[in-house]
Amino acid sequence: MHSKGLRLLFVALCAAWFVQKAVWSNTENQWDFRVYYHSTQAWRAGRDPYDTASLPRDLREAGFKFNYPPYALGLFAPFASLPLPRARLLYIAVKLIALACLVRIWSRLLGTSVTEPMWVLFLAFAYSSAIFIDVVSGSVTTFEQCFVWVGVTALLRDRYRLYAAAVVVASLFRLTPLVLLVVCLAARDGGGRRYLAGGLAAFAGIFLLTYAITPRLTVEFLQSIPKNYGESGRLNPASLPLVTDVSAMIERMYHVALPSLIQVAAYLAIALAVAVPTWIVAARLAKSDAANRVEIIVYLVAIVQPLVMPRFKNYSYMLLVAPTYYIATRSTHLRSALPLLLLACLPVYSWITSADKITLVANYSQWLIAAGAWALYLYEIRAGGLLVRAGRPAVLSA
């Protein structure tokens, strides 16, 4: 009883600190929400929401722009009808409620308590505090992740249509979660292709309907997609910007400029080096008799996304929080605490490298941690440590 009380106190203090830092310490936060707010107000006034002239000067000069589909404007309309300070507080309150629901879903899936100190600290600091970054920025990632993990909960109950629907809804702002539909191919009832095709058709249908209602805005949105690339480092720790930044470092150090074609080839090589073995292992796992095979496949697909996609924002690493904790605490061939400690300490290289390389490692620490978690998944799957069959370890066939 005494221990439970201390855990509750610890969680309460962490939650209070989190809210204080996210909401009151920096009154200039919620920059993404401010973009949504002003763009929606421009749309309601009959102006072009994709024109950056609708944004305040500080947002324009920082390179912000509205880059979500037109139907998102209708979702933000209730906030845009309020004065900005009140809209901002309402948005934060709704997001914190969604975050509490998300943590509850994660905790149930992982079989851990929301008062477990290691889990609480992991939530606060995992992937360079991806959750905190999302709350402070005002991004929609928390809401996106709620749909994803409600879908995963349905998936593990063999409710594949609900999983596909949840993933489609989660993908309506950013296209990234749509990749998770491939997990439908591992459906136990043999209808994987049908669920995958249905999800893709539903997603396409929504965009066709959007185009039919707002053709001009839909075209503007599609034209804005290629312009979303270019961010790198800590803002966009993905494979393509990593290659670009490494190339820039080589040019500074050795005065050798790598052509763009070589950089693209290097990125594709990384993506293929991750995607091919992942596909092979997942395909074998789908055919195994492991009771938890679908669970492991969906976690594995989540982990590989920043390793193969050309763009993956820092707050999008929320997708990897539960899968990383899962593998770090269930490793059977390594001490269970060791992977978690290694992942948490990965960016600490200051005593063996130069300042330039410290910056590069720090900027891409999330990507490197994801790569470590991915490698650990493949190792444990091949070793059979994660697989369970009727309460006993299962063996992955060659």
N, C-alpha and C positions, 0 to 999 in steps of 0.2 A: 504494500500500500504506500509506504514511504517512497519507494523507488518510482512508482507510478506518478505520485505527486510531483516529484522532482522533474520527471520527464515532461509533464504538462507545463510546469513552470518554464522549463527550457524552451519548449515550443512557443509558448506565449511571448517570451522575451525575444526570440528570433523573429516571430511574426511582427511584433511591435517595431523592432529595429528595421525590418524589411519595409514596412509601410511608411515609417518615418523617412527613410532614405529615398524611397520611390516617390512619395507624394509631396512631402513638405520641405525636404532639404534643398531641392532645386526647383524653383518656381518656373524656370524656363524649359522644363521637360515637356513631354508629350508632343514633340515636333511632328511626328507622323500624323497624330490625330489632328493637329492644327492644319495640316495639308488637306486631310479629309474634310474638315469643317469648312475651310474657306472655299474649296473646290465645289462642295455641295451648295454653299450659299451662292456661288457664281452660277451654278446650274439652275437653281431656283429663280434666279434673277434673269434667266434667259441668255446668260453668257456661256462661253466655252469653258468647261471645267478642266480640259486638258491644256489650256493656255496658261502658262505660268504667270501671266500678267494678273491673274486672279488671286495670286498668293501675296502675302506681305513681303516686303523687301528682304528681310533677313532670311526667309525661306527660299526666295528666288536666288539670292546670291550664294546660298549654300548648295544649290543644285537640286532642291527638292521639286517634285512634280507629282501630280496625281496620275497613277498608272494602273488603276484597277478597272474592270469592266463597267459599263454604264449602269448596270443594275445595282452596283454598290452605292451609287449616289442616293438611291431610294432608301437603302438601309441606314445611311448616315443622316437622312433628312430630319428625323426627330431630334437629333443633337443640334443640327444647324438651326433649328427654330428657337434655340435658347441662346442667351448671351454666352460668350466663350468661356468665362470662368466657371459658370454653372455647368455648361456642357462638358467641360474638361473633368470636373469632379464627378459628374454622373457617369461619364465614360470609365473613369478609374474605378468607381464603385462596382459597376457591372463587370469590369474585367477581373477585379479581385474575387468576386463571387464565382466567376467562371474558373479562375485559377484554383480556388478551393475545391471546386467540383473535379477539376482535372487531377489534382493531387490525390483526391480520394479514389479516382478511377485507377491511377497508377499504383497506389498502395494496395488496392485489392488485387490487381493483376500480378503484382510482385509478391503478394503474400506477406507484406510487411506492415508495420503499424505506423500511422502518421506521427506517432510520438517517438519513434526510434531515432536516437540522436544522429547516428551515421547517415540515415536517410534524410533527415532534416538538413544536415550540413551539405550533403550531396545536392539537394534541391537548391540550396542557396548559392553554391559555388561551381557546380558542374558546368563544363564548357564555357569557362570564363564568365560565369553567372548569366547564362543565356536567358533564364527566366526574368531576372532583374532587368536586363537590357530591354526585353520586350515590354515590360510594364512601364519603364521610364520613357521609352521611345513613343509609346502609344500605338504600336503596331497591332495588327489583328491576329498575330500568331497564336495567342492563347485561345481565342475562339476557334481558330482553325484546328488546333490540336485537340480541343474538346471533341469536335466531330470525328477526328481521326481515331481517338482512343475509345469513344463510344462504339465506333465501327469495329475496332479490334475486339472489344468485349463481345460484340455480336458474333464476330468471326469465330471466336473460341467456343461459341455455343452452336456452331454450324449454321448460323443464320447469315448466309452469304449475300443474299439480296440486300439485307439491311447494311451489311459491311460495305458493299459496292455503293449504295446510296449515300452512306456517311462519307466515304472517300470523295465522291463526286461533289457533295456539298462543301467539304473542306477545301476542294480545289477551285472553287468558284472565284476566289480572290487571286490566289497565286496558283499556277499550274503544277507546281512541284509535287504536292501530295498525290497527284493522279498516278504517279509511278507505282503507288502501293496497290493498285488494281491487279498487278501481275500476281499477287499472292493468291488471287482467286483460282489460279491454275492448280493450286494444291488442294482444292476442295475435296473433301472426303467422298462426296456423292457423285463425283465424276462429271459434274456440270461446270467445271472451271472456265472453259472457253465461253460458255454461254453467259456466265456472270461477268466475265471480262468484257465481252462484246456489248452486253447490256449497259454496263457502266460507261463505256466509251460512247455508245449511242446516246445515252441520256445527257452526257456532258456536251456532245456536239449539238444535240437538240436544243439545249438551253441557249447556246450561242447563236444558233440559227434563229430562234425566237427573238433573242435580243437584237439581232441584226434586222429582223423584220419590223421591230418596233422603233428602234433608234439606229438606223443604218449609218448615219454620219458619225455618231459618237462611237459606234462599234468599230468602224474603220479607223478612227483616230486611236482607239485603244490598241488595235492590232499593229498600227504603225509605231506605237510607242514601245512595243516589246523589244525590238532590237536595240533601242536606245537605253535599255536598262543595264546593259553591260558596261563595264569600265571600272566599277568599284573594285578595290582590292584590299589586301591586308586585313586588318581586324574587322572591317565592315563586311567583307565578303570572302571569308576564308574557305575558298573552294579550289578545285584542282586547276582550272584554267588560270585564275589570277595568281596562284602559287607559281606556276610555270613562268608567267609573265614577270613576276617580281624576282624570281631566281635569275632569269635572263638579264634583268636590269642590274642585278648585283654583279653578275659575271662581266657585264659591260663596264661597270664602274671599276672593278678590280683589275680586269685584264685588257680593257679597251677592245673587246671583241663583241660586236653586235650580232646577235643571233637573228636570222631572218624570221619573219612572222610565220612562214611555212614550217620551219623547224619547231617553233614554239607550239603551233597547232598539232604537229605530229607528236611532240612530246606529251601534250595533254591527252591525245587520243591513245597513246601507248599506256599511260597511267590508267585511263578509264577502262581499256580492254584488259589490262593486267588485273584489275579488280573485278570487272563484270564477268569475265569468262570463268574463272574458278568459282565465283559465287554462284553462277548459274548451274555449273556442274554439280556443286555440293547441294544446292537447293533442289535440283531435279532428283538426285539420289535420295535426299531426305524425304521428298514428297512420296517416293515409292516405298519408303521404309515402313515398319510397323510401329514406329515410335508414337506413343499417345500424344506427345507434345510437339509433334513435327510442325504443325501449322503455326503454333506459337513461336517456335524458333525461326521459322522462315520469315514471318512478318517482322520480327526483330532484326533479322539479318538484312532484309531489304531496306529497312529504315536506316541501319548503320551505313550502308554503302552509298547512300544518296550524295552526301557531300564529297565523296571520293570519286564519283563518276560524272557529276553534273557540273556544267561550266559556271553556274551561279548558285550560291547557297549562303544566304545572309547569316550574320552572327546570331540573331535571335531565332532563326529557323532551327538551330541546333537543339531547341527544345524537343524536337522529334526524337533525339537520340538519348534523352535523359533516362527513360525507363529501360530501353534496350541495353544501355551501357551498365546501368546498375545491376541488371539481370545477369549479365555475363561476369561482371566483376565480383559478384557475391556467390555465384554458383560454379565457379571454376573448380573442377575436381582434381585436375592433374597439376595444379599449382595451388599454393595456399590461398584460401579465399580472400584474405585481406590484401595479399600482394598485388594482384592486378589493379585493384582500386587505388592503392598507394602509388603504383607506377604511373597510372593514368593521371592522377591528381598532380604529381610532381614532374611530369614530363617537360614543361617549359623551363625548368630551372637548370640552365646551362651556363650561367654567368662566369663560372670559374674555369671554363675550358674553351671559351670562344671570344671573339671580338664583339664590340658594341654593335656593329652592323649586322652580324649574324644573330645576336640576341634579339634584335628588333624583328628579324625575319621569323625566327622561331616563335617569338611571343605572338606575332600577328597571326600565325597559322597554327597556334597551339591546339585550337579546337579540331582542325583538320588532322593533325598528328595524333591526337587522342582518339579520334574516330578511326584512324588507320590502325592504331593499336587494338582497339576493341574489335574491329573487323578481323584482324589476324587471330585474335584470341578465340573468336567465334569459330573460325575455320579449324583451328587447332583442336578445340574441345569437341566439335562435331565429328571430325575425323577420328578422334580418340574414343568417341562414344560416351563421353562423360556427361553430356547434357541430355542425352536421349533416354526416355523412360518408356518401358513397355510393361503394362500391368504391374506397376510398382517396382519393376526391376530395370536395370540399365539395358538399353537396346543397342544393337550393333548396326552401324551403317554399312550396307553392302557395297562392294566395289562396282 
